Amino acid sequence: MLWLITQGKQSLVNVREVTVKGKTIEGIVDSSSLDQWSKTLGKYESKERAMEIIIDLSGKLEEESNGISTLFHMPDK
């Protein structure tokens, strides 16, 4: 289970998938066979920065793979 605190520290979100769309990082929070619901987790100055954050997130998941849950704070910049 992956929990993320959004960039603006306004939300704590449980996500199923994290994806980069341009400069924005989005989290899929739920889906059905016909639709999916996502939330913007952070918006950064470049796509490259967004990709760096995804790599940091994957490292955190590898470090803390306790089988229960992981919490990641989206960086401000």
N, C-alpha and C positions, 0 to 999 in steps of 0.2 A: 504494500500500500504506500503510495507516494503522496505526501502532503507538501504543499507549497504555500509560502507566504508571498503574496503578490508584491510587485515592485513598490507600490505606494503604501504598503503595510496595512491595507484596508481589508484584506480578505485572507482567510485560511481556506485553501481549496484542496480537496482530494481529487486527484486526476488519474485517468487511465493511460493517457498518452500525452507527450509534450512534443510540439512541432514548431519549427521556425517558418514564418511567413514574412519574407522580407526582413524588416528591422524588428518585427514583433514576434514574441514567443507566446504561443497559445497552448492551453491545456484542454484536452477533451475530458469533460466531466461526466458525461453520460451519452449513451447512444442506443438506438433501436435499429431495426432492420431498414427503416426508411429515413431516419434523421439522426443527427448528432448535435450535441450541445457543447459549445466551447466557451472558454473565458480567456481574455487577454491577461497574461501573467506579468508581462513587462514589455516595454518598448525602448529600443536602444538606438545609439547613433548610427550604427551600420549593421548590415547582415553579418559581417565578420564578427562583430562583438556578440551578437545574438548566438552565433555558432560557438564562440568561446564559452559562453555561459552553459550551453547544452553539454559541452565537454566537461565543464566543472561539475555539472549535475550528475553526469554518468560516473565520474570519479567518486562523488559522494555516495552514490548507490552501491558502488563496488566496495567502498570502505565500510559502510554500515549495513551490509546485507544480513541483518539479523532475522530475516524471514517474517518480520511483523510489519514494521513501517519505517519510513525515512522522512525526515523533515528537511526542507531546503528553503532558504531565504533568497528570493530573487534580488540581485544587486540593484542599487539605485542607478548606477551608471555602467 
